[in-house]
Amino acid sequence: MRVSTIAPAAVNTGFADGLGRTAGDPLKDTYLSPLDVGSAVVTVLRQPRRMRTALWSMWSMAEDA
């Protein structure tokens, strides 16, 4: 059994509104897109079974690391 964790920082979805942001907030445009996260999921799933992929931390280039 393989287990991978994908831990994105802020993602531009409705959930971001619960972090004090509101719809139309220009800062949300700097967040990761749902497609960015989806691409990471697909990439992890395409890895060969012999390869371990444990944790992906990802954030937008506009966010402080």
N, C-alpha and C positions, 0 to 999 in steps of 0.2 A: 504494500500500500504506500502511495506517495501522498504527501501533504505539502501544499505550498500556501504561503500567506502573501497576499498582495495588499499593501498598506498605503493607499493613496492619501495625500494630504487633501486640501480643499478641492472639491469637484463641482463644477458648475451645474448643479441640479437643484431641485426644490429643497433638498435637505440642507443646502448651504444657507437658505433663508432662516433656518432655525439657529444659525450661529450669529444672529444679529444683523445679517445682511437682508436686503429687501430686493424684490424683483426690480430690475433696471439699475442696480448698483454697478457702476463701472468697474469696481474692483473684481466683481465676479467674472468679468471677461478675461481676467488674468489667471483664473483657476484652470486646472486640468479639465479637459472635456470628457464626457462619458466615453467617447470613442478612444481617447488615450488609455483609459482604464481597460476598456474592452480589448484593445490591442495587446495590452500586457497579459491579460487572461489567456488570449489565444496563443500568444508566444509561449507562455508557460506550458500550456496543454500540448503544444507541438514538440516539446523537448523529448529526446529519446529516453526510454525508460531507465537506461543506465546512468542518466544524468540526474543529479540532485539539484533541485531548485527550491530553496527553502523560504527566502524572504525577499520580496521586492518592496523597497521604499521608494516612493515617487512623489515629486511635487513639481509645480510649475517653475519655470526659470524666473518668474516675477516674484515668487515668494522667497523670503529669507530662509536659508538652510538651517 
